[in-house]
Amino acid sequence: MKTKETYMQDLKQWLQDTSDSPLEEMSDFFSKRLAGYEEHMSVWKQSYQTFAKLLPLECEKILDLGCGTGLELEPIWQRHPGLEVTGIDLCPDMLQKLLKKHPDKRLTTICQDYFQYDLGSGKWDAVISFESLHHFLPERKRGLYQRIYNSLKDGCAFILGDYIACCDEEETLLRDTYQTKRIQSQIPDHRFVHFDIPLTLEHEKELLQGAGFIIKEILNNPDNATILVAQKGD
């Protein structure tokens, strides 16, 4: 495993090497890479299994934010075959692939920006998201986390699996690079682009707690995803 110093050196070198690469619009980025997407994402197999184990067996209806082709849903359906799932994603090609893989499931897909979608109130037994929210600034996530909190039934949980910055330096470096690239390319704020801007664990927890969540569990899996279980109070 790399030390933090080595990791940061490698990151800075990568940012330098890709400094001339333009930002890509989010949906286009994933559509172009659809053929190899599931192989690329297979590195998180253990995290997908963990997600399934964290969902209470009594769950009946869940919401998946940034569901993609549903890799995290497959082990969930193995444990909860009758589960009703609503999946939201910006990329129509990924949603089509998800529907094609699971024609027999209770599955509703919504091609929309989940920051704008009406999540409802007291509606879900769980809300999940895996490797999606690290593409957005904390100012956007703060409001979304409050809406997720309100959308859950009392005592239910938001299960977040994501890329977490190793330190304040990484968080700041990536955010500054992201904002510089947006300005250079004159990309308006309402357009979503693919670039990693993860928060540190402390800052991610602060956002969740600010929305009212109680952090019940934090898991660091061997595949390098961090999973947080954030519960809505009874």
C-alpha positions in Angstrom: 0.0 0.0 0.0 1.3 3.5 -0.9 2.2 6.0 1.8 0.3 9.2 1.8 3.4 11.0 0.5 3.8 8.6 -2.4 0.1 8.8 -3.2 0.1 12.6 -3.3 3.3 12.6 -5.5 1.6 10.3 -8.0 -1.6 12.3 -8.0 0.3 15.6 -8.6 2.1 13.9 -11.5 -1.1 12.6 -13.0 -2.7 16.1 -12.8 0.3 17.6 -14.5 0.2 14.9 -17.2 -3.5 15.5 -17.9 -3.5 19.3 -17.5 -4.4 19.8 -21.1 -7.2 17.2 -21.1 -10.6 18.9 -21.3 -13.4 18.1 -18.9 -16.1 15.8 -20.3 -19.9 16.1 -19.8 -21.0 13.5 -17.3 -23.4 11.5 -19.4 -21.2 11.6 -22.5 -18.2 10.4 -20.4 -20.0 7.2 -19.3 -21.7 6.6 -22.6 -18.3 6.5 -24.4 -17.0 4.0 -21.8 -20.0 1.8 -21.5 -18.4 -1.2 -23.1 -15.6 -1.4 -20.5 -17.5 0.1 -17.5 -18.5 -3.0 -15.7 -15.0 -4.5 -15.9 -13.5 -1.2 -14.7 -16.0 -1.1 -11.7 -15.5 -4.8 -10.8 -12.6 -3.8 -8.5 -15.3 -3.0 -5.9 -16.9 -6.4 -5.8 -16.3 -6.6 -2.0 -18.0 -3.3 -1.5 -21.0 -4.4 -3.5 -21.4 -7.4 -1.2 -21.0 -5.2 1.8 -23.8 -2.9 0.6 -26.1 -5.9 0.3 -25.3 -7.1 3.8 -25.9 -3.7 5.3 -29.5 -3.5 4.0 -32.0 -4.7 6.6 -33.9 -7.8 5.5 -37.2 -6.0 6.0 -36.4 -3.4 3.3 -39.1 -3.2 0.7 -38.3 -0.1 -1.3 -35.0 1.6 -1.9 -33.6 4.5 -4.0 -30.2 4.2 -5.8 -28.6 7.6 -6.7 -26.2 7.3 -9.6 -27.1 3.6 -10.2 -25.3 3.2 -13.5 -25.7 -0.4 -14.8 -26.6 -1.6 -11.3 -23.5 -3.5 -10.2 -24.3 -2.7 -6.5 -27.8 -3.9 -7.1 -27.0 -7.5 -8.2 -25.9 -8.8 -4.7 -28.7 -6.8 -3.1 -31.3 -8.6 -5.3 -29.7 -11.9 -4.4 -30.5 -11.2 -0.7 -33.7 -9.3 -1.4 -35.2 -10.8 -4.6 -38.5 -9.0 -4.2 -37.0 -5.6 -3.5 -38.5 -2.6 -5.3 -35.7 -0.4 -6.6 -35.8 3.1 -8.1 -32.5 4.0 -9.9 -31.6 7.5 -11.0 -28.8 8.2 -13.4 -27.9 10.9 -15.9 -26.7 8.4 -18.6 -29.6 6.8 -20.6 -27.3 4.2 -22.1 -26.4 2.9 -18.7 -30.0 2.7 -17.6 -30.9 0.8 -20.8 -28.2 -1.7 -20.0 -29.5 -2.0 -16.4 -33.1 -2.7 -17.6 -31.9 -5.2 -20.1 -30.0 -7.2 -17.5 -32.9 -7.3 -15.0 -36.2 -7.5 -16.9 -37.7 -9.6 -14.1 -37.0 -7.2 -11.2 -39.2 -4.5 -9.6 -37.1 -1.8 -11.1 -38.0 1.8 -12.1 -35.3 3.8 -13.8 -35.2 7.6 -14.0 -32.9 9.5 -16.4 -32.5 12.7 -14.5 -30.2 14.9 -12.3 -30.8 13.6 -8.8 -30.2 17.0 -7.4 -33.5 18.1 -9.1 -35.5 14.9 -8.7 -38.3 14.9 -6.1 -37.1 12.3 -3.5 -40.4 12.4 -1.6 -40.9 12.5 2.1 -40.8 9.5 4.5 -40.8 7.2 1.4 -37.8 4.9 1.3 -36.6 2.1 3.5 -33.0 2.9 2.4 -31.3 5.3 0.0 -27.9 4.1 -1.5 -25.2 5.6 -3.6 -22.0 4.1 -4.8 -19.0 6.0 -6.3 -21.1 8.8 -7.6 -21.2 11.7 -5.2 -17.5 12.4 -5.2 -18.1 14.3 -8.5 -19.9 17.2 -6.8 -19.0 20.1 -4.6 -20.1 20.1 -0.9 -22.4 23.1 -1.6 -24.5 20.8 -3.8 -24.2 17.8 -1.6 -25.4 19.7 1.5 -28.8 20.3 0.1 -29.1 16.8 -1.3 -28.2 15.2 2.0 -31.0 17.1 3.7 -33.5 16.0 1.0 -32.3 12.3 1.4 -32.8 12.6 5.2 -36.3 13.9 4.7 -37.1 11.2 2.1 -36.3 8.3 4.4 -38.7 6.6 6.8 -37.8 7.1 10.5 -35.0 4.9 11.6 -33.9 4.1 8.1 -30.5 4.7 6.6 -28.5 6.3 3.7 -25.7 4.0 2.7 -22.9 5.8 0.9 -20.0 4.1 -0.7 -17.5 6.6 -2.2 -14.0 7.8 -2.9 -12.7 9.7 0.1 -9.8 12.1 0.0 -6.8 10.9 2.1 -6.1 14.4 3.5 -7.0 18.1 3.2 -4.3 18.5 0.7 -5.8 16.1 -1.7 -9.3 17.6 -1.3 -8.1 21.1 -1.9 -5.8 20.2 -4.8 -8.5 18.4 -6.7 -11.1 21.0 -6.0 -8.8 23.8 -7.2 -7.9 21.9 -10.3 -11.6 21.2 -11.0 -12.6 24.8 -10.6 -9.7 26.1 -12.7 -10.6 23.7 -15.6 -14.2 24.8 -15.5 -13.2 28.4 -15.7 -10.7 27.8 -18.5 -13.4 25.9 -20.5 -16.1 28.4 -19.7 -18.4 25.6 -18.4 -21.6 27.0 -16.7 -22.4 25.8 -13.2 -25.5 23.9 -14.2 -23.6 21.5 -16.4 -22.2 18.3 -14.8 -18.7 17.2 -15.7 -16.7 14.1 -14.9 -13.9 15.0 -12.5 -13.1 13.6 -9.0 -13.5 16.1 -6.1 -13.8 13.9 -3.0 -14.0 15.1 0.5 -12.1 13.9 3.5 -13.9 11.6 5.8 -14.3 14.3 8.4 -15.8 16.7 5.9 -18.1 14.0 4.5 -19.3 13.2 8.0 -19.9 16.9 8.8 -22.2 17.2 5.8 -24.2 14.2 6.7 -24.4 15.2 10.4 -25.4 18.7 9.4 -28.4 17.2 7.6 -29.4 15.4 10.8 -27.9 12.0 10.2 -26.4 9.8 12.9 -23.2 8.1 11.6 -23.8 4.5 12.7 -21.0 2.7 10.9 -17.9 3.5 8.8 -16.2 0.6 6.8 -13.0 0.8 4.9 -13.0 -2.2 2.6 -9.9 -3.9 1.1 -10.9 -2.6 -2.3 -10.4 1.0 -1.1 -14.0 2.2 -1.1 -15.2 3.8 2.1 -18.8 3.0 3.2 -20.8 5.1 5.6 -24.1 4.2 7.1 -26.0 7.3 8.1 -29.2 6.8 10.0 -32.3 9.0 10.2 -33.4 9.3 13.9 -36.6 7.7 15.0 
